Amino acid sequence: MAKDVEVKGFNPGLIVLIVVGGLLLTFLIGNYLLYMYAQKTLPPKKKKPVSKKKMKKERLKQGVSAPGE
């Protein structure tokens, strides 16, 4: 009796697993393709030049003692 169920059709749990796996795979591949397309077409982001004031603040934050301390 149990063997007939196996031969008759696919396990519903297996079908759900395949569908979910397929959707996940499609999503990941789509994301990767979109990422590759964006890398080729979008111009690289330009970094803003850091001012000397900000450089001093960063050095102080990192623990480099300022002259006169």
C-alpha positions in Angstrom: 0.0 0.0 0.0 2.8 2.5 1.0 4.8 1.6 -2.2 1.9 2.5 -4.4 1.8 6.0 -3.0 5.5 6.6 -3.9 5.1 5.3 -7.4 1.8 7.1 -8.1 3.1 10.7 -7.9 5.6 13.1 -6.5 5.8 13.8 -2.8 4.0 17.2 -2.2 6.8 18.2 0.2 9.3 17.6 -2.6 7.3 19.7 -5.0 7.2 22.6 -2.5 10.9 22.3 -1.9 11.7 22.3 -5.6 9.4 25.4 -6.2 10.9 27.3 -3.3 14.5 26.3 -4.3 13.8 27.4 -7.9 12.4 30.8 -6.9 15.4 31.4 -4.6 17.8 30.4 -7.3 16.0 32.7 -9.8 16.1 35.6 -7.4 19.9 35.1 -6.7 20.8 34.8 -10.4 18.6 37.9 -11.2 20.3 39.9 -8.5 23.8 38.9 -9.8 22.9 39.8 -13.4 21.5 43.2 -12.3 24.6 43.8 -10.2 26.8 43.0 -13.2 24.7 45.3 -15.5 24.9 48.1 -12.9 28.7 47.8 -12.6 29.1 48.2 -16.4 26.6 51.0 -16.9 26.7 53.2 -13.8 29.7 55.6 -13.5 31.9 55.0 -10.4 31.0 57.2 -7.4 33.4 60.1 -6.8 34.8 60.5 -3.3 34.5 64.0 -2.0 37.9 65.6 -1.1 38.5 65.5 2.7 39.1 69.0 4.2 42.1 69.6 6.4 39.8 70.3 9.4 38.2 66.9 9.0 41.7 65.3 8.8 42.7 66.9 12.1 39.4 65.7 13.7 40.0 62.1 12.5 43.6 62.1 13.8 42.3 63.3 17.2 39.7 60.5 17.3 42.3 57.9 16.5 44.3 58.9 19.5 47.2 60.7 17.9 48.0 63.5 20.4 47.8 67.0 19.0 50.9 69.2 19.5 50.8 71.3 22.7 48.9 68.7 24.8 
